[in-house]
């Protein structure tokens, strides 16, 4: 096995590790949103507005969302760097279908889509937690 092939294998392994990290972060965010839904159901069944607890829940959620999104962006940047290294490693001119697919990936669009998604969800949750209270 040549040194270039070994380097390519190590970079590919690192990309797969980073992709696993993305999956873990995504699952954590899904669980956080499920917990927020549970809290919103609790608040909706109460007669009192519970402004301070709502605010604390939203601040805690916002901080966790920011930390998780930042970790996801860092991971996406790592994947982009890994793919750039694979491209620079000069993989053979005759590529397999998998190699062609791998080298054509672009994770920049993935991160932008997820940021937009989380901003929409963050705004929606903020409205659902505070909208009716502020309108009354």
C-alpha positions as semicolon CSV with decimal commas, in nm:
position;residue;x (nm);y (nm);z (nm)
1;X;0,000;0,000;0,000
2;X;0,145;0,334;-0,103
3;X;0,187;0,626;0,133
4;X;-0,068;0,826;-0,069
5;X;-0,326;0,546;-0,037
6;X;-0,263;0,528;0,337
7;X;-0,309;0,902;0,368
8;X;-0,630;0,879;0,166
9;X;-0,760;0,600;0,390
10;X;-0,683;0,802;0,705
11;X;-0,860;1,109;0,565
12;X;-1,160;0,899;0,461
13;X;-1,176;0,742;0,809
14;X;-1,169;1,089;0,965
15;X;-1,450;1,204;0,734
16;X;-1,661;0,907;0,839
17;X;-1,590;0,986;1,207
18;X;-1,698;1,346;1,152
19;X;-2,011;1,229;0,976
20;X;-2,093;1,011;1,280
21;X;-2,046;1,318;1,500
22;X;-2,295;1,507;1,284
23;X;-2,550;1,229;1,331
24;X;-2,501;1,243;1,708
25;X;-2,541;1,620;1,716
26;X;-2,852;1,597;1,499
27;X;-3,008;1,340;1,732
28;X;-2,929;1,559;2,034
29;X;-3,108;1,851;1,871
30;X;-3,409;1,636;1,788
31;X;-3,434;1,528;2,152
32;X;-3,403;1,888;2,268
33;X;-3,690;1,989;2,042
34;X;-3,900;1,700;2,170
35;X;-3,835;1,819;2,526
36;X;-3,939;2,173;2,432
37;X;-4,264;2,040;2,289
38;X;-4,331;1,864;2,621
39;X;-4,266;2,186;2,811
40;X;-4,494;2,380;2,576
41;X;-4,773;2,126;2,631
42;X;-4,731;2,172;3,007
43;X;-4,746;2,551;2,979
44;X;-5,050;2,539;2,750
45;X;-5,250;2,343;3,009
46;X;-5,183;2,591;3,290
47;X;-5,401;2,891;3,371
48;X;-5,107;3,103;3,487
49;X;-4,875;3,248;3,221
50;X;-4,548;3,140;3,393
51;X;-4,347;3,413;3,221
52;X;-4,020;3,357;3,412
53;X;-4,015;2,977;3,363
54;X;-4,098;3,024;2,994
55;X;-3,815;3,272;2,962
56;X;-3,572;3,041;3,141
57;X;-3,670;2,747;2,921
58;X;-3,630;2,958;2,606
59;X;-3,290;3,094;2,717
60;X;-3,167;2,745;2,806
61;X;-3,296;2,613;2,472
62;X;-3,134;2,902;2,282
63;X;-2,796;2,847;2,446
64;X;-2,806;2,472;2,375
65;X;-2,915;2,535;2,018
66;X;-2,631;2,782;1,966
67;X;-2,371;2,544;2,108
68;X;-2,501;2,252;1,902
69;X;-2,525;2,451;1,579
70;X;-2,171;2,581;1,633
71;X;-2,047;2,223;1,684
72;X;-2,229;2,117;1,367
73;X;-2,072;2,402;1,169
74;X;-1,726;2,307;1,296
75;X;-1,789;1,947;1,194
76;X;-1,909;2,052;0,850
77;X;-1,593;2,263;0,810
78;X;-1,390;1,955;0,906
79;X;-1,570;1,750;0,643
80;X;-1,508;2,017;0,382
81;X;-1,138;2,022;0,476
82;X;-1,120;1,643;0,460
83;X;-1,278;1,638;0,116
84;X;-1,040;1,911;0,001
85;X;-0,748;1,698;0,125
86;X;-0,886;1,395;-0,059
87;X;-0,913;1,599;-0,377
88;X;-0,559;1,732;-0,328
89;X;-0,422;1,383;-0,259
90;X;-0,456;1,325;-0,629
91;X;-0,679;1,023;-0,634
92;X;-0,632;0,821;-0,950
93;X;-0,756;0,975;-1,272
94;X;-0,979;0,673;-1,324
95;X;-1,210;0,694;-1,026
96;X;-1,465;0,445;-0,909
97;X;-1,826;0,559;-0,888
98;X;-1,790;0,589;-0,510
99;X;-1,477;0,803;-0,537
100;X;-1,647;1,030;-0,790
101;X;-1,948;1,066;-0,562
102;X;-1,731;1,132;-0,257
103;X;-1,519;1,395;-0,427
104;X;-1,824;1,578;-0,558
105;X;-1,982;1,621;-0,214
106;X;-2,021;1,976;-0,088
107;X;-2,115;2,013;0,277
108;X;-2,137;2,393;0,262
109;X;-2,497;2,375;0,138
110;X;-2,587;2,128;0,416
111;X;-2,475;2,366;0,688
112;X;-2,663;2,661;0,537
113;X;-2,984;2,459;0,511
114;X;-2,960;2,346;0,872
115;X;-2,894;2,699;0,997
116;X;-3,201;2,828;0,814
117;X;-3,406;2,537;0,949
118;X;-3,295;2,604;1,307
119;X;-3,362;2,979;1,276
120;X;-3,715;2,907;1,157
121;X;-3,772;2,657;1,439
122;X;-3,618;2,893;1,697
123;X;-3,850;3,176;1,587
124;X;-4,152;2,947;1,582
125;X;-4,081;2,814;1,931
126;X;-4,029;3,166;2,060
127;X;-4,361;3,271;1,916
128;X;-4,537;2,964;2,056
129;X;-4,390;3,019;2,402
130;X;-4,452;3,395;2,420
131;X;-4,684;3,495;2,136
132;X;-5,020;3,439;2,301
133;X;-4,901;3,588;2,629
134;X;-4,779;3,903;2,459
135;X;-5,089;3,940;2,243
136;X;-5,329;3,926;2,541
